[in-house]
Amino acid sequence: MFWLFILDVVTALFLKGSLLAVFLSLLLGGFFSRIFEVLYFWFVVHPYDVGDLCVINDVQMRVSKMYMSTTVFLRYDNHEITYPNSVLATMPIANYRRSPDMGEVIDFYIHSSTSYKMKAEMRERITSCVENMTEYWHTGPKIIERDVADLNRLKMSLCVLHRMNFQDMDERLKRRSLLVNEMIKIFEVLKIGSMLPMENNVGNLPAFDLKRFPSGWKVQAN
């Protein structure tokens, strides 16, 4: 009987110890797993530094502060957003500072009746304009015809490559604005314009006459 009692005690202690060990392994295993993910994110992946302009969830944000467990970002309107690093480790992050020279697309419209000769002259002048601004743009811009809008407007796009990435967003917008202004000057010189969508001019319709009937109707005289 004494040995059976000892065996029951040992069995109970063993079961309790096993349950405790399983519980601690699950608890500590998850904790150490998160620690490993954060360390891997910081020292191996390391996708950004303070001051970098990033895109997360399609939102442009600048890295403001970096901590071991969280990262603080500033949105374009200076709204502060804090992300846990364990969450960031599972998300795609675009970093402008670490990107190579980036491309720019400028859409514009011309009238669909613009002659082929005039379009060729426009292409030549815009290409020459871009290639004369070598401090801002790479050579070899592309001008493509993309679509027709409102039956009378031809949508076109100028595709150019910056000599910078978009880390300095103010400088990017400044260069883009300068190029757009040069394009407008070319359109004015060549007298190339874009018409607004066609409108129905109801003012020129004939006046409504209650005594007027369709030609196929027979009307009795009073």
C-alpha positions in Angstrom: 0.0 0.0 0.0 2.8 2.4 0.8 4.4 1.9 -2.6 1.1 2.5 -4.3 0.7 5.7 -2.4 4.2 6.8 -3.4 3.5 5.9 -7.0 0.3 8.0 -7.0 2.1 11.0 -5.6 4.9 10.7 -8.1 2.5 10.3 -11.0 0.5 13.4 -9.9 3.6 15.5 -9.5 4.8 14.3 -12.9 1.5 15.2 -14.6 1.5 18.7 -12.9 5.1 19.3 -13.9 4.4 18.2 -17.4 1.5 20.6 -17.7 3.6 23.4 -16.2 6.4 22.7 -18.6 4.1 22.7 -21.6 2.5 26.0 -20.4 5.9 27.6 -19.9 7.2 26.4 -23.2 4.2 27.9 -25.0 4.5 31.2 -23.1 8.2 31.6 -23.2 8.4 30.2 -26.8 6.1 32.9 -28.1 8.0 35.6 -26.1 11.4 34.5 -27.4 9.9 34.1 -30.9 8.8 37.8 -30.9 12.2 38.9 -29.5 13.9 37.0 -32.3 11.6 38.5 -35.0 12.3 42.1 -33.7 16.1 41.5 -33.6 16.0 40.0 -37.1 13.9 43.0 -38.3 16.3 45.5 -36.7 19.7 44.0 -37.5 19.2 41.9 -40.7 16.3 43.4 -42.6 16.7 47.0 -41.3 14.4 48.6 -44.0 14.7 52.2 -43.0 16.6 54.8 -40.9 15.4 58.0 -39.2 14.4 60.6 -41.8 13.7 58.1 -44.6 10.5 58.7 -46.6 8.6 55.4 -46.8 5.3 54.0 -48.1 3.4 51.7 -45.9 -0.2 50.6 -46.7 -0.1 53.1 -49.7 0.5 56.0 -47.3 3.7 58.1 -47.5 5.3 58.6 -44.1 8.6 59.8 -42.8 10.5 57.9 -40.1 10.5 60.1 -37.0 11.7 57.9 -34.1 12.9 54.3 -33.8 12.6 52.2 -30.7 13.3 48.5 -30.0 9.6 47.6 -30.0 8.0 50.4 -32.1 8.6 52.9 -34.8 7.1 56.4 -35.0 6.2 57.8 -38.4 5.0 61.2 -39.5 2.4 61.3 -42.2 2.3 64.0 -44.9 0.1 66.2 -42.7 2.4 65.6 -39.6 -0.1 63.1 -38.1 2.0 60.8 -35.9 1.5 57.1 -36.3 3.2 54.4 -34.2 3.6 50.8 -35.5 4.9 47.8 -33.5 8.0 46.5 -35.1 6.6 43.0 -34.9 3.8 44.1 -37.2 6.2 46.0 -39.6 8.2 42.8 -39.9 5.2 41.2 -41.8 4.4 44.2 -44.1 5.9 45.4 -47.4 7.8 48.7 -46.9 8.9 50.9 -49.8 11.8 53.2 -49.0 12.4 56.2 -51.3 15.9 56.9 -50.0 17.2 53.5 -50.9 15.5 53.5 -54.3 17.5 54.2 -57.5 16.7 57.1 -59.9 12.9 57.1 -60.2 10.5 57.7 -63.1 7.9 60.4 -63.6 4.8 60.3 -65.8 3.1 63.5 -67.0 -0.3 63.1 -68.6 -1.7 65.7 -71.0 -4.3 66.1 -73.7 -4.3 67.4 -77.2 -7.1 67.8 -79.7 -7.7 64.6 -81.7 -7.6 66.5 -85.0 -4.0 67.5 -84.4 -2.0 66.6 -87.5 0.7 63.9 -87.6 3.2 66.5 -88.6 2.3 68.8 -85.7 2.5 65.8 -83.2 5.9 64.9 -84.6 7.1 68.5 -84.1 5.7 68.5 -80.6 7.5 65.2 -79.7 10.8 66.6 -81.1 10.6 69.8 -79.1 9.6 68.1 -75.8 12.4 65.5 -76.3 14.9 68.3 -76.9 13.7 70.2 -73.9 14.2 67.1 -71.6 17.6 66.3 -73.0 18.8 69.9 -72.5 18.0 69.6 -68.8 20.5 66.9 -68.1 21.1 68.0 -64.5 17.5 66.9 -63.8 16.6 64.2 -66.3 18.1 61.2 -68.0 18.1 61.2 -71.8 15.7 59.2 -73.9 12.2 60.3 -72.7 9.2 58.5 -74.2 6.0 60.2 -75.4 3.1 57.7 -75.9 -0.5 58.0 -77.1 -2.7 56.3 -74.5 -6.4 56.9 -75.0 -9.2 59.0 -76.6 -11.5 60.9 -74.2 -14.8 62.6 -75.0 -14.3 61.8 -78.8 -12.2 64.9 -79.3 -9.3 64.7 -76.9 -6.2 62.5 -77.3 -4.6 61.5 -74.0 -0.8 61.3 -74.1 1.9 60.7 -71.5 5.5 61.9 -71.2 7.6 59.3 -69.4 10.9 60.6 -68.0 13.6 59.4 -65.6 14.8 61.6 -62.8 18.4 61.9 -61.7 17.2 61.3 -58.2 14.8 59.3 -56.1 11.8 60.8 -54.3 13.3 61.1 -50.9 13.4 64.9 -51.4 9.7 65.2 -52.5 9.9 69.0 -52.7 12.7 68.9 -55.2 10.8 66.3 -57.2 7.7 68.5 -57.4 9.9 71.5 -58.3 11.5 69.7 -61.3 8.1 68.3 -62.4 6.6 71.8 -62.3 9.5 73.3 -64.3 9.1 70.6 -67.0 5.3 71.1 -67.2 5.8 74.9 -67.7 8.2 74.2 -70.5 5.7 71.9 -72.1 3.0 74.5 -71.9 5.3 77.0 -73.7 5.8 74.4 -76.5 2.0 73.9 -76.9 1.6 77.7 -77.1 4.3 78.1 -79.8 2.8 75.3 -81.9 -0.7 76.4 -81.2 -1.7 73.0 -79.9 -4.7 73.0 -77.7 -7.1 70.7 -75.9 -10.9 71.2 -76.2 -13.3 70.7 -73.3 -15.8 67.9 -73.6 -18.6 68.6 -76.1 -21.7 70.2 -74.7 -25.3 70.2 -75.8 -26.3 73.7 -76.5 -30.0 73.7 -75.8 -30.2 77.5 -76.4 -30.2 77.0 -80.2 -33.1 74.5 -80.2 -36.3 75.6 -81.8 -39.1 76.9 -79.5 -41.6 74.3 -78.3 -44.9 74.6 -80.1 -48.0 72.9 -78.6 -49.9 73.2 -82.0 -47.2 71.4 -83.9 -47.9 67.6 -84.5 -45.9 64.9 -86.1 -46.4 64.7 -89.9 -48.2 61.3 -89.7 -50.9 62.5 -87.4 -54.4 63.5 -88.7 -55.9 66.4 -86.8 -59.6 67.4 -87.2 -60.3 71.1 -87.6 -62.5 72.7 -85.0 
